[in-house]
Amino acid sequence: ICFNALINPEYRDYLWNKWQDVVRDRSKLREEYEITTAFGEVKWVFEQGQAVYDENGEVIALEGLIIDITDKKRKEQEVEYLNNHDFLTGLYNRKFFEQQKERMDAAAHLPLTVLLGDINGLKLVNDAFGHSTGDRLIVQAARILKSCMRRNDILARYGGDEFSIILPNTNSDTAYEISKKIRKLCEEYNKTINYESSNISISLGYATK
């Protein structure tokens, strides 16, 4: 099996074009990409290479070095995940939400709706029953909200008891239906629990551009 066959398909054309640039410009290749080994393992590699020319300037070989950087990339991805996600719920965090809100403020995503939600009474629950009970309430509220999201929606924990959702290509009528679904799921969840302190009530509001 040749090495090119191991390169994941989405990188092949890109790397071929980069090598053509390297040969034409007499420059060096420095790229990171994914391969799938003969054993089916997906790995990240770093490739550095250049063309070798004869006295007439014709290419006689391509030489380089390929290094397995899978562990390095996994660590980078872990750091990126922690930077963009809330540790308690696993949802996106406020920083990521603000970045995506700016990115999606474009014609391709209009109508664009932002939906906000606050957990009612969380401070009272924390004061009366402790923060561990309050955390469980936050996690369950996050699960309910996540179950109502569509593929391209972005749900974030914006603050202690606050959630923010970006709904691209969504008008106010659809946002209203999503809000109704969230409230309905909260009501259905509350019917399954025995303690009022664990009831979930979320105040919701939205605005559409």
C-alpha positions as CSV (number, residue, x, y, z in Angstrom):
1,I,0.0,0.0,0.0
2,C,1.4,3.4,-0.9
3,F,1.6,6.2,1.6
4,N,-0.7,8.5,-0.5
5,A,-3.5,5.9,0.0
6,L,-3.2,6.3,3.8
7,I,-3.8,10.1,3.6
8,N,-7.4,10.9,4.6
9,P,-9.3,11.9,1.4
10,E,-10.1,15.4,2.5
11,Y,-6.4,16.3,2.6
12,R,-5.2,14.6,-0.7
13,D,-6.0,17.4,-3.2
14,Y,-4.8,20.1,-0.8
15,L,-1.4,18.3,-0.3
16,W,-1.0,17.6,-4.0
17,N,-1.5,21.3,-4.8
18,K,0.9,22.3,-2.0
19,W,3.6,20.0,-3.4
20,Q,3.1,21.6,-6.8
21,D,3.6,25.0,-5.2
22,V,6.8,23.7,-3.5
23,V,8.2,22.4,-6.7
24,R,7.4,25.6,-8.7
25,D,8.6,28.0,-6.0
26,R,11.6,25.9,-4.8
27,S,10.2,26.3,-1.3
28,K,9.6,23.8,1.5
29,L,6.5,21.9,2.6
30,R,5.4,22.1,6.2
31,E,1.9,20.6,6.8
32,E,-0.1,18.7,9.4
33,Y,-2.8,16.2,8.3
34,E,-4.5,13.0,9.2
35,I,-3.8,9.5,7.9
36,T,-5.5,6.2,8.5
37,T,-3.0,3.4,9.0
38,A,-3.3,-0.1,7.5
39,F,-4.7,-1.2,10.9
40,G,-7.4,1.4,10.7
41,E,-6.0,3.8,13.3
42,V,-6.4,7.5,12.6
43,K,-3.2,9.5,13.3
44,W,-2.0,13.0,12.9
45,V,1.3,13.5,11.1
46,F,3.6,16.4,10.4
47,E,5.3,16.4,7.0
48,Q,8.3,18.5,6.0
49,G,9.7,18.2,2.6
50,Q,11.3,19.7,-0.5
51,A,12.1,18.9,-4.1
52,V,15.6,17.8,-5.3
53,Y,16.7,19.2,-8.6
54,D,19.4,18.2,-11.1
55,E,21.9,20.6,-12.7
56,N,19.3,21.5,-15.4
57,G,16.7,22.4,-12.8
58,E,14.6,19.4,-13.4
59,V,13.0,17.6,-10.4
60,I,14.6,14.3,-9.8
61,A,13.1,13.5,-6.3
62,L,11.0,14.6,-3.5
63,E,12.5,14.2,-0.1
64,G,11.1,14.8,3.4
65,L,10.3,13.6,6.9
66,I,7.0,12.5,8.3
67,I,6.5,12.5,12.1
68,D,3.7,11.1,14.1
69,I,2.2,14.0,16.2
70,T,-1.0,12.3,17.3
71,D,-0.3,12.8,21.0
72,K,0.5,16.5,20.5
73,K,-2.7,17.1,18.5
74,R,-4.8,15.4,21.1
75,K,-3.4,17.6,23.8
76,E,-4.1,20.6,21.6
77,Q,-7.6,19.5,21.0
78,E,-8.1,18.9,24.7
79,V,-6.9,22.4,25.5
80,E,-9.2,23.8,22.8
81,Y,-12.1,21.9,24.2
82,L,-11.5,23.3,27.7
83,N,-11.2,26.8,26.3
84,N,-14.5,26.6,24.5
85,H,-16.7,24.6,26.8
86,D,-18.3,24.9,30.3
87,F,-16.8,22.3,32.7
88,L,-20.1,21.5,34.5
89,T,-22.5,21.0,31.6
90,G,-20.2,20.4,28.6
91,L,-22.0,23.1,26.7
92,Y,-20.1,25.9,24.9
93,N,-19.0,28.7,27.2
94,R,-19.6,32.5,27.0
95,K,-16.4,33.3,25.1
96,F,-17.2,30.8,22.4
97,F,-20.8,32.0,22.2
98,E,-19.7,35.6,21.7
99,Q,-17.3,34.6,18.9
100,Q,-20.0,32.6,17.1
101,K,-22.5,35.4,17.5
102,E,-20.2,37.8,15.7
103,R,-19.4,35.2,13.0
104,M,-23.0,34.4,12.4
105,D,-24.1,38.1,12.1
106,A,-24.1,37.8,8.3
107,A,-26.6,37.7,5.5
108,A,-26.2,33.9,5.0
109,H,-27.6,33.2,8.5
110,L,-30.6,35.6,8.4
111,P,-33.1,35.6,9.9
112,L,-30.9,35.2,13.0
113,T,-32.4,34.6,16.4
114,V,-30.8,34.7,19.8
115,L,-32.8,32.9,22.6
116,L,-31.9,33.5,26.2
117,G,-32.9,31.4,29.2
118,D,-32.6,31.8,33.0
119,I,-33.2,29.1,35.5
120,N,-35.7,30.4,38.0
121,G,-34.9,30.1,41.7
122,L,-31.4,28.7,41.4
123,K,-30.1,31.0,44.1
124,L,-32.8,29.8,46.5
125,V,-32.0,26.2,45.7
126,N,-28.2,26.8,46.3
127,D,-28.9,28.6,49.6
128,A,-31.4,26.0,50.9
129,F,-30.0,22.7,49.6
130,G,-26.4,23.4,48.7
131,H,-24.5,24.0,45.4
132,S,-24.4,20.3,44.6
133,T,-28.2,20.3,44.3
134,G,-28.0,23.5,42.3
135,D,-25.4,22.0,40.0
136,R,-27.6,19.0,39.3
137,L,-30.4,21.4,38.4
138,I,-28.1,23.3,35.9
139,V,-27.0,20.0,34.3
140,Q,-30.5,18.8,33.9
141,A,-31.6,22.1,32.4
142,A,-28.7,21.9,30.0
143,R,-29.8,18.4,28.9
144,I,-33.4,19.6,28.2
145,L,-32.2,22.6,26.2
146,K,-29.7,20.5,24.3
147,S,-32.4,18.0,23.3
148,C,-34.3,20.9,21.6
149,M,-31.4,22.1,19.6
150,R,-31.1,21.5,15.8
151,R,-27.8,20.7,14.0
152,N,-26.6,24.2,13.4
153,D,-27.8,25.8,16.6
154,I,-25.3,26.9,19.2
155,L,-26.1,26.5,22.9
156,A,-23.9,27.9,25.6
157,R,-23.9,28.3,29.3
158,Y,-23.6,32.1,29.5
159,G,-23.4,32.5,33.2
160,G,-24.3,30.8,36.5
161,D,-28.0,30.3,35.7
162,E,-28.0,31.7,32.2
163,F,-28.1,30.0,28.8
164,S,-27.8,31.6,25.4
165,I,-28.7,30.0,22.1
166,I,-27.9,31.2,18.6
167,L,-30.6,30.0,16.1
168,P,-29.3,30.7,12.5
169,N,-31.9,31.0,9.7
170,T,-34.7,31.1,12.3
171,N,-37.6,33.5,12.4
172,S,-39.5,34.5,15.5
173,D,-42.3,32.0,14.8
174,T,-39.9,29.1,14.8
175,A,-38.1,30.5,17.9
176,Y,-41.5,30.6,19.7
177,E,-42.1,27.0,18.8
178,I,-38.7,26.0,20.2
179,S,-39.5,28.0,23.4
180,K,-42.8,26.1,23.7
181,K,-40.9,22.8,23.3
182,I,-38.4,23.7,26.0
183,R,-41.2,24.6,28.5
184,K,-43.1,21.4,27.7
185,L,-40.0,19.2,28.3
186,C,-39.5,21.0,31.6
187,E,-43.1,20.3,32.6
188,E,-42.7,16.7,31.6
189,Y,-39.5,16.3,33.6
190,N,-41.0,17.9,36.7
191,K,-43.7,15.3,36.7
192,T,-41.1,12.5,37.0
193,I,-39.5,13.8,40.2
194,N,-40.6,13.7,43.8
195,Y,-38.9,16.8,45.2
196,E,-40.0,20.3,44.4
197,S,-36.5,21.6,45.0
198,S,-35.5,19.7,41.8
199,N,-38.2,21.3,39.6
200,I,-36.9,23.0,36.6
201,S,-38.4,26.3,35.5
202,I,-36.7,28.4,32.8
203,S,-37.6,31.9,31.8
204,L,-37.1,32.4,28.1
205,G,-36.9,35.3,25.7
206,Y,-35.7,35.9,22.2
207,A,-35.0,38.5,19.6
208,T,-34.7,38.1,15.8
209,K,-32.6,40.0,13.3
